Amino acid sequence: MRRISSREVVELVKRLSIEANLYAPIDLEESLRGAEALEASPYGLAVLQDLLENIKLAQDEKMPLCQDCGMAVVFVDWGQEAVLVDSSLQESIDEGVSRAYVEGYLRKSVVNDPLYDRKNTGDNTPAIVHLRLVQGSEVEITVVPKGMGSENASALAMLSPADGEEGVVNFVTSVIAQKGQNACPPLIIGVGIGGNFESAPLLAKRSLLRPIGSRNEDPRYERLEERLLGEVNGLGLGPGGYGGKITALDVHVEYMPTHIAGLPVAVNVSCNALRHAVGRL
Ligand code: SF4
């Protein structure tokens, strides 16, 4: 059995948390450049140019891409032939996040109690951890600093199986029509279909980690992704919500088996600052 020390997890999570906040993924930058070539609206075009300049400034000046450095969502694929020693996984991840946000001067946005106290925890912890046990002895950690502007635009619907593809398309487009302009477009939209009440949103969130421009391997879901992208961009919200062709850079759909009586559909919206960084132990 391989032994992995808590210290290794802390160091990796700290590094990934800082990297994710400072450096935009290549596919995001390329997608914004592609959108720049397509956008006809002058205001929309100006927003895209500002976003590209912001990416360069953040990289050059080592500043966060956005003032909202998000809640730390951490996906862990843990090889079941490895054992963590010295501390628990949650404690190790929280220490890594804490050190990144305090020592890296990232904005701390987490409050201890959602309804009454709402007192800032001071170090952006606790992180939200999603753990999968996988084969082998390697560990893969992905840190996603997720801003709340786009989380607030996300939604879940427990549709009826009879609603079918039309029901899914109507739900997704109505969510974006109502809330998309407040989520800092251009958006990347994750859609999770199937499972149950808690698994559909997680599918949607995981789908945001796919490279922008990638397509579902199932041709039916690939067509659905293309259709949803067309419908959402047809809403005309545009970059920054100022009007234009590019409301979303992409729509990713993931699916899983569900119950005979249900059709859960979750929409997890990401703003233009789709930040994530991956590392391995
Ligand atoms: S929604 Fe995204 S771009 Fe807008 S403030 Fe939040 S993190 Fe920043």
Boltz pocket constraint, residues with backbone or C-beta under 6 A from the ligand:
constraints:
  - pocket:
      binder: B
      contacts: [[A, 66], [A, 67], [A, 68], [A, 69], [A, 70], [A, 146], [A, 147], [A, 148], [A, 149], [A, 150], [A, 182], [A, 183], [A, 184], [A, 271], [A, 272], [A, 273]]
      max_distance: 6.0
